Amino acid sequence: MKPIDYLRIWLACARYSVVRTMMFRFDFIMWSLVEFFWMAVNILLVAVIYNHTDSIAGWSKYEMLLLVGSSMLVQRFIMGFVWTNLFEMARNIRTGHFDFFLAQPGNPLVMVSTRKLDLDGLVNAVVAVAVIVYALRQLAIVPSLAGVSLYALMIFCGVIIHYSVLLITVSLTFWLGAAQGIEGSYFTLMEFSRLPRQAFKGLTHVIFVWLIPAVVVSNVPADTLIHGFNPLNVLWIVSIALIWLSFAMWVFNRGLRRYASASS
Amino acid sequence: MRTFAKYRHAFLVGLQSNIVYRWNFGIRAIFSLFHLAFVFILWGAAYQGKTEIGGFDLSQTLTYFIVILMMQFFIGAFNEDYQISEDIRNGLINQFLLKPINYYVYRFSVFLAARLVSGLLVLVPLFIALPLIKDHIVIPDELWRLTLGLPAMIMAALIQFTIAYIFGLLTFWFLEIQSFIILSLAIETMLGGQIFPLDLMPAWFFRISQWLPYYYQMYFPTAIFTGRLDEASALSGLGIQAFWVVALLGLAQLLWVRGLRRHTAVGG
């Protein structure tokens, strides 16, 4: 299949997701509220701590808000574009319904990752952008068009990194089978993306800054908006995105070889 | 006595079925240690250059979060709302309507069994992490904290479970309650003091929170044990907590009676 064919399929899936969401409007409103409230909880944590201190690891209140906003933006895109698909992938592997994706005439990874859109996640991406814009105004930062483009590229890399980590955790289902709830571990690990890199010391610095790409996804984009273009930062986040995506695809393909469907 | 025996059996069966899921609880407990690491890093950075925040030093704040974590596994409602919802949706609840069993007490017995298993399991990773966290554990040694903290913990368990029970009963009215549950979880998590100690909020907000049931879920017993509340506040808090236990039990009973009127059992 050509890339244009994948785009057509994705657009058809997106249209179906929008129609489906509009059929269950109450659910859409409730889930949007759920996500919004969790974001508010994270912002409130920042507000409460900064009521008692001026700086966390050298980051001021609005710099921290920018960091949390960037982390939320990446996560909203993940929730909007791929979370439901990968969550259902784990369930489908366990039940044998994964056959459906293998029988389709496209790349299984693309087909499985792009089936549904979650509009509530995407709606709340707007809220995350509002948080970022508010923080920038408080910091009196007006980024140039090039700065915004660079930030967008870094957020895109962040989404790729999160997607890769999520794909790896979900692909473990090929080996673990019955271990339900393994997808939830992604949220635990990605919680660290709301912390400034400078807060990590010793072993935690090695684990969360270098081994697990939790810190890079939010710190590098936020740092770019605050301190401007740094080629090392760009190189860092792009390389991490490529390395983790390659690794995730490798794990997925290895897992695929183990998949034996379910007896019928 | 026979009444007690049937719920004792429910407890024992609950114990067995929850031991089957020990790995799920165990994995969850291990991942909660990551959350504890997040808390240590965040608050460690916030305390840099400061000796106290809100009148408490770093060790007192970290102790608070360690005890909150233990509370979550010993008295927190995990998926009881889903289980009750499934019972109603699948019609399994019909069997309880035909037998001399109180559904609330039955579910509460199973809840106690589940928390005993999950509570003991969280001690394992905490014990492993002890060399790293022991320097930050400071528990006050006043005896009244134990004598008031334990009843506060028991009533907190009742509040936790009853709120989950109430959300489960919403299935009588709504087909899909998952979004309600997660929205409520977000509110409980914040106003229950699981994200930050409630006493760090502005004074007016803290005073309002003291009148809400969420305050008495996790924050109240934890604050008694970890020295964030004095004896007078603990005593008056126990009174308000008892009120919320009664009020929530009353609401649960009301929803149960009204819900059953809407319930339709099909098949034999």
Interface residues (C-beta under 8 A of the other chain):
Chain A: D27 M30 W31 L33 V34 F37 W38 V41 L44 L45 V48 I49 N51 H52 T53 S55 I56 A57 A179 Q180 G181 I182 G184 S185 T188 L189 E191 F192 L195 P196 Q198 A199 F200 T204
Chain B: W23 N24 I27 R28 F31 S32 F34 H35 A37 F38 I41 L42 G44 A45 A46 Y47 Q48 K50 I53 G54 E176 S179 F180 I182 L183 A186 I187 T189 M190 I195 F196 L200 M201 P202
